[in-house]
Amino acid sequence: MKQIIKDFHRDRDSVISLMDFDKTILEFPIRQLESLLPHFQEHQLNKAIAKTQRSLDILRGIRSNESTKLAYKTIYNQCVVLLVSYFAATLEDIFKHCIVVALKHDMLPALRKEEISLQIGDFRRVADDPLGSAADFIVEHHGISFQDMGSVRRNCLKFLHYEPQRTEDVNDIICGQAARHIVVHSGGVINNKFLRQISDAIPRKLKPNMPQSGEIEFAPEEIVHLAASMERYLEQLSRGLAQYDK
């Protein structure tokens, strides 16, 4: 399980890097212009000073410039989409890992009675990895969604005999998951379904004062906060499922 969470940290870092892609690009010209300013000031080259300062102001203000604001908004929203997808994949990997361990060590006798339906084409898949295939079939047969914290809680309790606590971090994650859905399917436009999904996700620190209309827009610090909520949840989950960490 530790490796699964470590992989999430790597994916989280890739999202943060994407969010800050412009810093690497802008850093060099800003440094170069800053290094020129003292020379211009020393020789009282006022026109050069003015032009250089204006260029610095433009480069430093790119994120807030109206002409580029839409592009940054799109990038930040897509960072949320990626983060939620990585988190869901991590939850699925943890769940399947626990099922495999439980089957291997006969830790959950009720699993032996779990019924699943197979097609003829599934038999080769089962032969190659029977325990892993059993975990896959359980997820598929029961339609378990790992982008739904309610589904995660119910199925952890049902199959693994552990019920994750509903915390503020969970509420933040629910908000992030609901936001991901409208970004992907509605262009980020806030609708009644989205508002219903997050209505019970309180208390939370992620967008606690959600507007009732308009387009959702994430700031970098909100994305970092969402990632931290996910990390804390995964750590709590791994402690609760420690008996499967074999």
Long-range contacts (C-beta under 8 A, 24 or more apart in sequence): 1-94, 1-97, 1-98, 1-238, 1-241, 1-244, 1-245, 2-238, 2-245, 4-90, 4-93, 4-94, 4-97, 5-90, 5-94, 5-234, 5-235, 5-238, 7-90, 7-93, 8-86, 8-87, 8-90, 8-230, 8-231, 8-234, 9-231, 11-82, 11-86, 11-90, 12-83, 12-86, 12-227, 12-230, 12-231, 14-82, 15-79, 15-82, 15-83, 15-86, 15-223, 15-227, 16-223, 16-224, 16-227, 18-75, 18-78, 18-79, 18-82, 19-75, 19-76, 19-79, 19-220, 19-223, 20-220, 21-75, 22-62, 22-63, 26-59, 26-62, 29-55, 29-59, 30-56, 30-59, 30-60, 33-59, 73-217, 76-217, 76-218, 76-219, 76-220, 76-223, 77-179, 77-183, 77-188, 77-216, 77-217, 77-218, 78-183, 79-218, 79-223, 80-176, 80-179, 80-180, 80-183, 80-218, 80-223, 80-226, 81-180, 81-183, 81-184, 83-176, 83-223, 83-226, 83-227, 83-230, 84-147, 84-176, 84-177, 84-179, 84-180, 85-147, 85-180, 87-173, 87-230, 87-234, 88-146, 88-147, 89-146, 90-234, 91-146, 91-152, 91-237, 92-139, 92-144, 92-146, 94-234, 94-237, 94-238, 94-241, 95-135, 95-139, 95-144, 95-146, 95-152, 95-155, 95-156, 95-159, 95-160, 96-132, 96-135, 96-136, 96-139, 97-135, 97-244, 98-159, 98-160, 98-241, 98-244, 99-131, 99-134, 99-135, 99-138, 99-159, 99-160, 100-131, 100-132, 100-134, 100-135, 101-244, 101-245, 101-246, 102-160, 102-244, 103-131, 103-134, 103-135, 104-131, 105-246, 107-243, 107-244, 108-159, 108-160, 108-161, 111-159, 114-138, 116-141, 117-141, 147-177, 147-180, 147-181, 148-177, 149-173, 149-174, 149-177, 156-237, 156-241, 160-241, 160-244, 162-240, 162-241, 164-233, 164-236, 164-237, 164-240, 165-236, 167-233, 167-236, 168-203, 168-204, 168-205, 168-229, 169-229, 169-230, 169-232, 169-233, 169-236, 170-201, 170-233, 171-201, 171-202, 171-203, 171-204, 171-206, 172-201, 172-204, 172-205, 172-206, 172-225, 172-226, 172-229, 173-226, 173-229, 173-230, 173-233, 174-198, 174-201, 174-204, 175-201, 175-204, 175-206, 175-207, 175-210, 176-206, 176-226, 176-229, 176-230, 179-207, 179-216, 179-218, 182-216, 183-216, 187-215, 188-215, 188-216, 188-217, 189-214, 189-215, 189-216, 190-214, 190-215, 190-216
